[in-house]
C-alpha cells in the first residue's frame, strides 16, 4: 500500500473521527466506550496542535486518511515537561501494512527534534501488535497494570513502555527552551 505522511489539518477531522470511532466501538486501544463527536475531536486536535505537539496523518495516493498519530503531554505537571505520550490509530484496512510503524517513527523523529527526552506508550488492552511495534522501535517494557479497564465485557490490562529520545537522561535539558515553555504549572 502506497502512503505518505504529512501534518494533520482540520479538514482531516471527519476521517480521524471515523477511524477513532471504529477503534472505540471495536477495539481496546482506547478505554473510551462512547465515540466522541467530530466537534469533540476538533477540540482535542486544537488542544494538541495548539500546544505545539506533532499530529501526523498517513494518506493514500488520493489523499484519503489511513491513520493518524500524535504526541501529547503525559501529565501536565511541570516536571513531566520533557516526556510525551504517543497515540496511534489506523483504519481497519490499513493495519499490518507498515503504516503504524511509519507514523511512530515520524513521531519519534519530531519529538526528538522538539527537545523531548522520553516517550511513553500506554497500551490499552496490552495489545500484542502494539507492544511488538513499540519494542521494534526501541521501547522497553516498564510495567503491566492488571485489570485497569473494563470494556467489551472483559477486564483489560494496560502495558507501559518507554524509550529515550535524543540524549534521554544522559544530560540535563536546557531550561527555558521548547518544550520547557509549554508548561506553566
N, C-alpha and C positions, 0 to 999 in steps of 0.2 A: 504494500500500500504506500503510495507516494503522499508525503505530507510535508508541510513547512511549519515552523514555529514563528510566532510574532506576538507582540504585545496585545493583550485583550483590550477591546474597546467596548463602549456602551452598546453598540449595535450587535455584539456577540451575546448579550444577556438573554435573549429568548432561547438560544441554543444551550447556553450554560445552564439556564434554569431547567431545561428539559433533561439534560444529562444528569444534573443533580437530583431532579425529581425521580428519575428511574433508579438511581442509587439509594435514595431514601426509601422508596417503596419495595425494592427487591434485594438490596444488599445490606451489608453490615459494616461497611467502611465508615459510615456516619451513624451516630446514635439518634439522629432526629427520626421521628416516626411520621410526621406530617410534613409533606413537601412545602417549602416556603414559596410564596408568590414571587413573580418577577419583580415586583416593587421591592420586596424584602431583599431579594438577591442584588438589586441595584444599590440598595443601602449598604450591603455588605461589601460589594465591589468598590463603592466610593470610599468606604472607610479604609479598605486595604490600600488601594491605589493612592488615595489622598494622603496617606502617611508614608508614601514612597516605597512601599513594598512591591516586589515584582509580581505580576499577574500575567500569565502567558497562555496562549491557546495554540493547539495544533490544528491546522486546517488542511483539507484535501485540495486537489487541484482546482476545484470550483469555488473554493472559499468556505466550504461547509466545516463547521467546528466538529472535530473528532474527540477532543478532550481539552481539559484545562488544568492548570496548576498554579498555585500561588504560595507565597511565603507570607507569614504574618507573625505578630508578636506571640510568643509562647505564653507569657504573662505580661501585664503592664507595669509591674513594679520596676523601678529604675535599674536595679542591679541585674535584671534579665535583659538589658538593652542590647547585648551582643549575641543573643540567642534567638533564632527564628524556628518556627514550626512549618513544615511543608504539608500541603494538601494537594492531592491529585485525583481527578475523576475523569473517566473515559466513557464514551458511548459504548454500548454493548458490542457493536460490530468492530470497534477499534481496539478491543482488548487482545493482548497476546501478539501484537504486531510491532513492538518496539517503541510505541508512541509514549507510553508511560515513562520508559527509560529516558527518552529524549527530553521529555518535559522536566524530569527530575534533574538530569544533567544540566539543563539550562538554568533551573532554579539555583543549583549549587554554584554555577559559574557567576550568576548575577549577584547572589547574596555574598559571595566571597569578594567580588568587586566593590560592593557597597560597604564592606568593612565588618560584616558579621563574622563571629568566630566559631559558632556552633550551630548545628541544625539538628532538630529533633523531629522524629516521626512518632506520632501517637496513632497506632494502627488498630482501628476498631475491628473487633472480631478476630484479632490476631491472625489476619488473613495470610495464608502461606505464600501466595504470589506476591503480595505487597512486601512481606518480610524478605523474600528472596530478592526482589528488586532492590530494596534498600541495602541489603547485605552486599549485593554485587557492586554497589556504588560507594562502599566504604563505611556504611553504618554498622555499628556494633550493638548487639542486644544489651539493653540496660535493665530490663525487668519485664515481668508479666504481672499485670493486675488481674486477679481472678474475679469472674462474675461481676464485672463493673457495669455492664449494660444488659438490659432485657429487651429483646426485640425478636419478632417472628416466633414468639412462643418459646424462646430459649435464652439461657444465660450466655453472655458473651465475655470473653477475656479481652484485655487490651494490652498489646505489646508496645513497649517503649524502646526506640532505637535512637542512636545519636552518632553524629560524625563531626569532626572538627572541620572548620573552614579556614583557609589561609593558614596563618600561624597558630590557629587554635589557642591553646593555653600556654604556648611556649614563650610568648612575650605579652607584656601588658598592652592593652589597647591604648590608642591615643585619645585622650579625653577631649571633648568639645568638638568632635567632628562626627559626621554621619557614620553610624546610626545613632550615636550618642544624643544627637539633637532631637530625635523623635520623642524622647522621654522627658517629662517634666515632674514626675511624682517622686 
